[in-house]
Amino acid sequence: MFTIEHEFDATVITLVDDGEGEAGVRLQEDVTISAFAECVTVVQYDARTDREQTVTLSMAQLRDLAAALDLPEGVYKLETRG
């Protein structure tokens, strides 16, 4: 399950681990993804440290991640055309 909210400076997507179709699997904490004009942040609560952990991706890193999801194992460098 997920939610999408459009705020003043970002689009915020929250991924909720509802365990659908995964009997007996330990559920993970919600993940909040905030997309800003210059970066994307991924935030998740860590019960072990009792803190939220944040990862910030540049737009180039996000582009590379999106491309990597559809590629086989290897080393790649994306080039822009134009």
N, C-alpha and C positions, 0 to 999 in steps of 0.2 A: 504494500500500500504506500502511496506517496501523496504529498500535497504540493501545490504550486501557488506562490503568492508573489504578486508584483508590488514591490515597495518603491519609494521615491528614487533610490539610487541603485537598486539591485533586484534581481529575480531570485527568490528563495525557494528551494526545493527541499523538502524533508522526506527522507526515506525511512519508513517504519518497518521494522522486521517483525511481521505478524506471524511468522512461522508457517505460513500457508504451504501445505503440501510437504512439510518436513517434520514428521512425527518424531519426538524424542530429541530434536536438535535444540541446543541452547540458543535462545534468542540474543541478538546483539542490540546494543543501544542504538537509538535513532541517529541518523546521519543527516546533517544540515549542510546543503550546498548553496552558497551565495555567489551569484554571477554578477560581477561589477563590470564596468567598461574596461578596466585595465587588468583585472585578475579574477580568479575564482578561488574561493576558500571552501574547504571541506572540514567540518567540525563534528567531533564525536566525543561523548563523555566516556572517560576511562575510569571504571570503578576501582581498579587497582591503585590508582594515584588520587582518586577523588577529584580529578580535574578534567576540564575539556581539553582535548588535543586538537590543534588546528594545523592544517596543511594548506599552504598558499601556492597556487599554480599560476604562472604567467599565461597569457593567451597563447603563446607559442607552445608551451608545455601542454596545454589543453588540446591544441590542434594535433600535436604529436600523439597524445593519449588516444584521441578519437581515431586516428589513423591506425594506431597499433592494435586496436581491438579486432581489426579485420586482416591482419597480416600474420604470416607464419614466423617462426623463430628466426632471428637474425639481427643484423645491425642496419639501421636505416637513417637517412637524412632527407627530410622533405624539402623540396625546393618550390618556391612560388613562381608561377608563370606570369608574364605580363610585362 
